[in-house]
Amino acid sequence: MSTQTPWWKKAVFYQIYPRSYSDSTNNGIGDLRGIIQKIENNYLPKLGINAIWLSPIYPSPQEDFGYDISDFMSINPEYGTMRDFDELLEQAHDNNLKIILDMVLNHTSHRHPWFIESRSSRTSPKRDWYIWQKGKGTNVKKPPNNWKAIMGGSAWERDEETEEYYLHQFLPCQPDLNWRNLEVKEMMFDSMKFWLDKGVDGFRLDIIHTVFEDVEFRDNPRSFHLFSSHSHLDSLLQKPTYTQFQKETIDLCLELRSLVDEYTPERVLVGEATGGPKFLSPLYGNQKQLGLNLVFDFQFTNQSFSAKKFQNSILDSQSTLNHFWPCFTFSNHDIVRMISRFGNNRQKARLLTLLLLTIKGTPFIYQGEEIGMLQGKIGNKQVKDPVGKLKVWGLPVGRFFGRDGCRTPFQWNSSTINAGFSPDPMVIPWLPISSNIQEINVELQHQSKKSMLNFYKELLHIRQETVWLQEGDLEVLDLQSDQCLAYSRTMDTDHGVIILNFQKGPLNVINPILESSLIFSTHTLTQTKVITEVVSLEPFEGVILQKK
Ligand code: NOJ
């Protein structure tokens, strides 16, 4: 690669979930000015990230906390005004930070004026903007087919007034748009152009694999699988043959890329879809035409702590995506925080962060990971997430999948009960603050060299300074130990090796590059350590060696 390498291949993205980041108005809800403050006080510019992904900031009844949009071209008044947004974008750009927005193309809120109009009558001019079907059976009260919603239950909801069913691949409050209707397509493209014209640097595309469904509404085949994995998409005893990754969805990705490629400077599209690399690869496009720039590979989000398994994921991604650029993450606003998945073990979290930030691909980190925020504990009465409230046969199964725990307010300091989330110390935030704010907060960690925050900052700094870590080719190395994951990164004559010890005891391995210096260790950060023919690693230690 050269200086022409696109920015999004080299960048580290940081996800902000605005509702839980920083509240400037004392209503217990994070907002845009709260984020601006974190640019102004240099927290974000000094972190070492290059781009921010903002979860949805548009008007919304907040039944799915912004993923149920009721106006694609405005700002949710709870979060601020368009002027605040413009200022945020300008300040971010002035500080060399890109901003990408979340774009939900699959559905709107059921309270979007388009849907209100669409459901008002069968002859509404917007009826065809959503996917309506007659029910089955003699009294037409059975869903049109067997399609299941991602969160379980039928993907069809009956509208009693007009006696037809509408499709919702996610929750009933999120009716699917009909992308075969050209007016819908035009409106959604206009919405994206609106933000691109303002200068946003791209979009994260919510559940992009579900945008189109089979035009003939054929039943999905049965399956034995309850949950999808990277090797198959089947879930809830069904194969999503007619509801996911349809040919038109792939074509749409190509068209979306053509749209953003009209803009300079270059913009980025990051797709969210389920499944391993073989399913994700078509969304990237083909030899003739490019599709999405990046697609999240979620393999790491449900991986056990095993060197071999991580190695296999990396190899799978390399061989399947070929010349397309991978995109990895450990956590986001839907997933149990990575550190908590591994028993709140800080050393393991550091090791895996070193992995994320040194393998080939664009890494996404989630707000709070940089201070080691743990998964929050949410009492039964505190549940806010609609998924957390789901019941099956009256049983509160949603409690096992609820996403509030990874969305608890950001912990800025320990001087007030709201951890500095709101300026007024008496304000109670929308979700409970974790009880560990005394040990886990930005203010405290700023002062300690050994903190998670300083670990992140030093590692991010090294990555920014070291071009081969951003762009180099990756080759997995065999260092004769099952508990060790090692790989080299090479770019022209620059070369280095990353060695990760996954075992809870020390480990000695042969140094693969003798003429090397240690440039980073998860345990000692950038302090120097003598490197000999044998590299001695502490339990869960990871190191970066650079060829001299
Ligand atoms: C994926 C988003 O990440 C999640 O938060 C949301 O609930 C669903 N898509 C539906 O939009």
Boltz pocket constraint, residues with backbone or C-beta under 6 A from the ligand:
constraints:
  - pocket:
      binder: B
      contacts: [[A, 64], [A, 67], [A, 68], [A, 104], [A, 170], [A, 206], [A, 207], [A, 333], [A, 334]]
      max_distance: 6.0
